[in-house]
Amino acid sequence: MNQVLKQVVSQKQGRDIVIIGKGPSVDQIDQSLLKHCIVINTNDSELVYPGDVAVFHHGWVLDIFDEQAPQCKLYVSDRHLPEGVEHLPAEFIPYTPESADFLIHRFFSDTIHIESAIVVTALKIANQIAKLQNETKNVYLLGFDFTTKGGFTNKIPSAALHAEPEYQERIISSQEQLLQMLLAEKARLNININHVGNKPYSVYSVDAFNQVFTARHRGVTLPKHDQTSTAPSRYGVKVIAEITTNHFGDMDRLKSMIVAAKQAGADYIKLQKRDVESFYSKEKLDSPYNSPFGTTFREYRHGIELNREQFAFVDTFCKEIGIGWFASILDMPSYDFIRQFDPDMIKLPSTISEHKDYLAAVASDFTKDVVISTGYTDEAYESFILDNFTKARNIYLLQCTSAYPTPNEDTQIGVIRHYYNLAKKEPRIIPGFSSHDIGSLCSMMAVAAGAKMIEKHVKFGNVAWSHFDEVAIDLVNGDFTQFVKDVRKAERIVGSEVKVIQATEHHKYWVSPK
């Protein structure tokens, strides 16, 4: 059996796997991207997109062959198929409380069974393919919405006719529960299961999936970047796309976020680095936390931290496409780690403003640009920064309010004007704003107050198992692009402090010549 399966996918070594269901979200998938993948169909989803392997039990699936010839290379089923169709027979296991108890055991056995939860069988086949090709594979579940309330794909008009709606809803709901049982077995799998949709366990939204796969397989179109150019940016305000750890350790997601930030007009992306084992208490690290990385907060935090190779990729990739990057550095081990990349700029965030020994150590060592957020501090912290960071080339002082989100009236944009006035006496000071408010109004006002750096948290769709970034705006739906446009509009409105006559001026009572 395994050799037949191996032969079917032999030309697709190194490819990701997609499993296709019939929920309406599958209609939003860019199908041209699927040719790069190993495709597994469930039931009659080959009518959506015919793949390499199809798995089914229900007799009504055979009805489609009355209208068209089988499209998949291999069918795994307990049913008899038309003559000449490549077929792997498999035993059907009807659902009973007892059979459900042994589902995980069957999944990790060598024999393929047809489970009543057909998505589980499809995942088993994916797991078998990964083992046969001797690699861990990413598997993407497309069109598995796990509810009938939104209907079905418009590619299969008859999908709703196979059972009563209440019965279908109950069956689909139980399949979702069995899938979640399987997700809890991550350590034993040869595959990384990525649900695409809007479930609490979803890894990508449909839009995010399309963007990630487009960037991976087609490349991206970006303005040409001359790395030898020393010409200044046409804009004076640096816009920072603050990714933090919203990449969740996923390099495809991170690359797509960097590209989207560049396309939106950002000048820099910003990441985050902390030493997990020393930054948190053992009690915190051992606390329960469910994520794709495990069941503890320790596993989650380690899972979303970037390692040396990943930061090296970011460094190279950002240089290639012409966008800057820097990182918030939360502790001394992380500072020592980041120095290997010879950063031109680092950030010390508001969250560690009480870590005075660490801040003083960095101040005594770092001689390039330092970005300081001032959330949850007062004038005493400002004095501490100015007294200690005497070696820094420039100090970006960013007004910040540590509330998530921050009400507009608590953003204290007037503090930026204070930093602007300080800069007149001390040119190393550069005023800025770290935005935790909703929208762009306060950032536009910050520009009017003199800000030369604006930070905004960004995300790439929502992931329910992650830390929830209430203030982040989306790189997928165009919100961040609009934010950058608003900041640039504010720059144009502010203009220059040097009073000049504008070309649009015309109304004047001139003194009549005598």
C-alpha positions, 0 to 999 in steps of 0.5 A: 500500500505504501509503495502505491502511495509513494509512487503517486507523489514521487514527483512532489518531493519537498512539497507542502500538502493541502487537504480540500474540504467543501466549506464556503471558505474554499471558494476564496482560495487562489486555486492557481497556488495549489499546483505547487502542492500535494493535494488530497481531496475528501469526499467529492471535493475534486469538483472544487479542485482535483488533486493527487489522492482522494479519500471517501466512504459515502456511495454518493461520491461515486455518482460524480463519475456518472457525469465525469471521469475520475480526476485524481491519481489515486482513490482510497476507499472501501467502495468499488471504483470504476475499472482502470481507476487506481484504488487503494482498498481500506476498511471503513470504521463506523463511528461508535463511542468504542471506535472513537476511543481507539482513533488515535491508536489507529491513526499512528498504526501502519494501516490506513482505515477510512474513518467516519471523520474523513478529514482524519483519514486525509491527515493520516494519508498526509502523515504517511506521505511525510514519512515516506518522503522522510521529511516533516511536511506542512499540511493546510486544511482548506474549506474545513469550516466545520459548520453548515450554517454558511452553506457549502462551496458553490462548486458543488451545488448538491452538497447540501442534499446528502443529509438533513441539515441538523444531521450534517451539522452534528456530524461536522461538529463531531469531526471538528472535535476529533481533529482537535484530539489529533492536534493535541498529538503534535509531538507524535506527528510527521506533519504540521497541521495548519487550519486555514479559516477563522477558528480558534486554532486557525493558523491562517485566515484565507487572505493570509494563506493566499498572500503567504503562498503567493509570496512563496511561489510567485515572488513579489513585486517591489520597488527596485532598491539600489543598495549603493544609494545614499539619497535620503528618503523623500519623507522625514518621518520614519514609519515602523511596522512593529511586528514584535512576535506576531510572526509566531515563529513562522518564517513564511508568515514573517517574510510575507509581513515584511513584504507587506510592510514594505509595500505599504510604505514602512521604513522599518520593521521591528521584531523582539528578542528575549531570553525566555528562560531567564526573563520569566519565572519558572512558575510562569514558564510551567503554567498551562498554555495551549498552542501548536508548540505544546501545552505550556507557556514555556513551549509557546514562548520558545516557539515564537522566538527567532533563532540566529538563522532566522534573524540572519534571514531577516537581515539578508531579506530586508537588505534585498528588498530595501527596508530597515529592521531593528529589534526591541531587546528585553534583556542582557543575553538578548542584547549580546545575541543581537550585537552579532548582527551589528545593528544600526539601531535598537529599541529598549521598550517601555515594558523594561523601564524598571530594569535600570541595571540592564538599561545602564549596561546598554547605555555604557556600551551601545554607540549607535541609535537607541529608541526609547519608549516612555510608556508608564513612566514620568519625567524621572525616567526621561532624566535617567535616559538622558543622563545615562545614554551619553554614548548613543549617536541619537536617542529617539524618545517615543511618547507612549502610553502603556494601555492596550488600546489607549484612549485618544485623550490619554495619548498625551501628544503634547509630550512629543512637543516637549521632546521636540523642544528638547531636541532644539537644545540637544540635537541627538534627541529625536521625538517620536510616537509609539502608537497604542491607540486605535486608528491614525488620528493620534499618529497624524497629530504626533507628526504635527507635534514634531514626531520623526518616528511613528511606530504601529503594531501590525499583525497578519490576520488573527490567530486565536491561540496567540497572545492577543494584540488588541492594538495591532492593525492588519497587513492583510486587509489594507489597514496598515497601508491606509495608516501609512498614507495618513501619516504621509498626508500629515507630513505634507500638511505640516510642511516646513517651519520656514515660511514661504509663499505657496504657489497656490496663493493669489489673493492680495491687495497690492499697494497701488503705484503712485 
